[in-house]
Amino acid sequence: MLLRGYGTTGPWGWLTLLLVACAAWASEITFELPDNAKQCFYEEIVQSTKCTLEFQVITGGHYDVDCQLEGPDGSVLYKEMKKQYDSFTFTASRNGTYKFCFSNEFSTFTHKTVYFDFQVGEDPPLFPSENRATALTQMESACVSIHEALKSVIDYQTHFRLREAQGRSRAEDLNTRVAYWSIGEAIILLVVSIGQVFLLKSFFSDKRSTKTRVTS
């Protein structure tokens, strides 16, 4: 497997790599995508290979990003604008380097955290005997079933972790907004209180000055 990433934002183009898992031509990466930035990845794929690209925006703005997948000849195989999450499966029509890019160029001040899982091909058989004409033994069948169940568990755990991270981000953002709103209300209340004090003092000052003029 060959996976390369290139950005277009100078120092910000270096992606923050949080997780890389390689198993039978599969890659999972979580990276930071700054505002006005575009991040591209390249993969060498053999013809007739089945591939799946799945992505999700974890944090940032409205949790959306532009995604585009191109073939070796530059043809656009997949393109979506401002998507929060999506999954796309295709079969490589030719040998070559396939490119998929994530763009946050429509955002002027909000950076995003993006997760993607790019799977190329299928997992190799758990037992070499799976490809033979004879049936599997009861033990081999049980191992294959457990193996498939564990892969499903791993997928569910990944999605639950992503949802937990997204929910935490939203909760922290809401907490920050509530804190700022409370501080603003406190400042307004303080200003109004001070204004009322000065306003009441001005009333008493006017009465004293009027009484002095009448006496004189």
C-alpha positions in Angstrom: 0.0 0.0 0.0 1.2 3.5 -0.9 -0.6 6.4 0.7 0.7 9.9 0.4 -0.8 13.2 1.5 0.0 16.7 0.2 -1.4 20.0 1.3 -1.6 23.4 -0.3 -1.1 25.6 2.7 2.6 25.7 3.4 3.3 24.7 7.1 -0.4 24.0 7.6 -0.3 21.4 4.9 1.4 18.9 7.2 -1.4 16.8 8.5 -1.7 15.9 12.1 -1.6 12.2 12.1 -3.6 10.7 14.9 -4.3 7.2 13.7 -3.0 5.0 11.0 -4.0 1.4 10.7 -2.9 -0.8 7.8 -4.5 -4.2 7.3 -4.9 -5.7 3.9 -4.7 -2.4 2.0 -6.8 -0.3 4.4 -5.9 3.0 5.9 -7.6 5.1 8.7 -6.4 8.6 9.2 -7.7 11.5 11.3 -6.1 14.9 10.4 -6.6 18.6 10.9 -7.8 20.6 7.9 -7.2 24.4 8.4 -9.5 27.0 6.9 -8.9 27.9 3.3 -7.0 24.6 3.0 -7.0 21.5 0.7 -5.5 18.2 1.6 -5.0 15.4 -1.0 -4.0 11.8 -0.8 -2.7 9.4 -3.4 -3.1 5.6 -3.7 -1.6 3.2 -6.3 -4.5 0.8 -7.2 -4.5 -2.2 -9.5 -7.2 -2.6 -12.1 -10.5 -4.4 -11.1 -9.8 -3.8 -7.4 -12.8 -2.9 -5.3 -12.3 0.2 -3.1 -14.3 2.0 -0.5 -13.8 5.6 0.7 -15.6 6.6 3.9 -15.2 9.9 5.7 -16.7 12.0 8.5 -16.0 15.5 9.8 -15.5 15.3 13.6 -15.1 18.9 14.6 -15.3 22.4 13.2 -17.9 24.8 11.9 -21.0 23.1 10.5 -19.1 19.7 10.4 -18.9 19.8 6.6 -16.2 19.4 4.0 -15.8 19.1 0.2 -14.6 15.7 -1.1 -13.4 14.7 -4.6 -12.0 11.4 -6.0 -10.2 11.3 -9.3 -8.9 8.4 -11.4 -5.4 8.1 -13.0 -6.7 9.9 -16.2 -8.1 12.8 -14.2 -11.7 11.8 -14.5 -13.9 12.6 -11.5 -15.3 9.5 -9.9 -16.9 11.1 -6.9 -17.5 14.7 -5.9 -19.6 16.1 -3.0 -19.8 19.6 -1.6 -20.2 20.4 2.1 -20.8 16.9 3.3 -20.7 15.9 7.0 -20.1 12.2 6.2 -20.4 9.8 3.3 -19.3 6.5 1.9 -18.4 5.7 -1.7 -17.5 2.3 -3.3 -16.0 1.8 -6.7 -14.0 -0.7 -8.8 -10.8 0.6 -10.3 -11.1 0.7 -14.1 -7.4 0.9 -14.7 -4.0 0.7 -13.1 -2.6 3.9 -11.8 -2.6 6.5 -9.0 -6.0 7.5 -7.7 -6.3 10.9 -5.9 -8.9 11.9 -3.3 -8.9 15.4 -1.8 -10.7 17.1 1.1 -11.2 20.8 0.8 -12.1 23.4 3.4 -11.5 26.4 1.0 -15.1 27.6 1.5 -14.4 28.3 5.2 -12.6 31.6 6.0 -11.9 31.1 9.7 -13.0 27.6 10.9 -10.7 24.6 10.7 -12.0 21.0 10.6 -10.9 17.6 11.9 -11.6 15.0 9.3 -11.5 11.2 9.6 -11.4 8.9 6.6 -11.2 5.1 6.0 -9.9 4.1 2.6 -10.1 0.3 1.9 -8.4 -1.2 -1.2 -9.2 -4.8 -2.1 -10.6 -7.5 0.2 -9.0 -9.1 3.2 -7.0 -12.3 2.5 -8.7 -15.6 3.5 -8.3 -16.5 7.1 -7.4 -20.1 6.1 -5.7 -21.1 2.8 -8.3 -23.9 2.6 -11.1 -21.4 2.1 -10.2 -21.3 -1.6 -10.4 -25.1 -2.0 -13.4 -26.9 -3.4 -14.0 -28.9 -0.2 -16.0 -27.6 2.7 -14.4 -26.1 5.7 -14.3 -28.0 8.9 -16.5 -27.0 11.8 -13.6 -25.4 13.7 -12.6 -23.4 10.6 -16.1 -22.2 10.0 -16.4 -21.1 13.6 -13.1 -19.2 13.3 -14.2 -17.5 10.1 -17.5 -16.4 11.7 -15.7 -15.1 14.8 -13.2 -13.2 12.5 -16.1 -11.5 10.6 -17.9 -10.7 13.8 -14.7 -9.1 15.3 -14.3 -6.9 12.2 -17.9 -5.7 12.6 -17.1 -4.9 16.3 -14.1 -2.9 15.2 -16.1 -0.9 12.7 -18.8 -0.2 15.3 -16.2 0.9 17.9 -14.7 3.3 15.4 -18.0 4.9 14.6 -18.9 5.1 18.3 -15.5 6.8 19.0 -16.2 9.3 16.2 -19.7 10.1 17.5 -18.3 10.5 21.0 -15.6 12.9 19.7 -18.2 14.9 17.7 -20.6 15.1 20.7 -17.8 16.2 23.0 -16.8 18.9 20.5 -20.3 20.2 20.3 -20.7 20.1 24.1 -17.5 22.1 24.6 -18.5 24.6 21.9 -21.9 25.0 23.6 -20.3 25.4 27.0 -18.0 28.1 25.6 -20.9 30.0 24.1 -22.8 29.8 27.4 -19.8 31.1 29.3 -19.3 34.0 27.0 -23.0 34.9 27.2 -22.9 34.8 31.0 -19.9 37.1 31.1 -21.7 39.5 28.7 -24.8 39.5 30.9 -22.7 40.2 34.0 -20.9 43.1 32.3 -24.2 44.6 31.1 -25.7 44.2 34.6 -22.7 45.9 36.1 -22.9 48.8 33.7 -26.6 49.2 34.3 -26.1 49.2 38.1 -23.4 51.8 37.9 -25.5 53.9 35.6 -28.4 53.8 38.0 -26.2 54.9 40.9 -24.9 57.9 38.9 -28.5 58.7 37.7 -29.8 58.8 41.3 -26.9 60.9 42.5 -27.7 63.4 39.7 -31.3 63.7 41.0 -30.1 64.6 44.5 -27.5 67.0 43.2 -30.2 68.9 41.2 -32.4 69.2 44.3 -29.6 70.6 46.4 -28.6 73.2 43.8 -32.3 74.3 43.5 -32.7 74.6 47.3 -29.5 76.8 47.4 -30.8 79.2 44.8 -34.2 79.6 46.5 -32.6 80.3 49.9 -30.3 83.0 48.4 
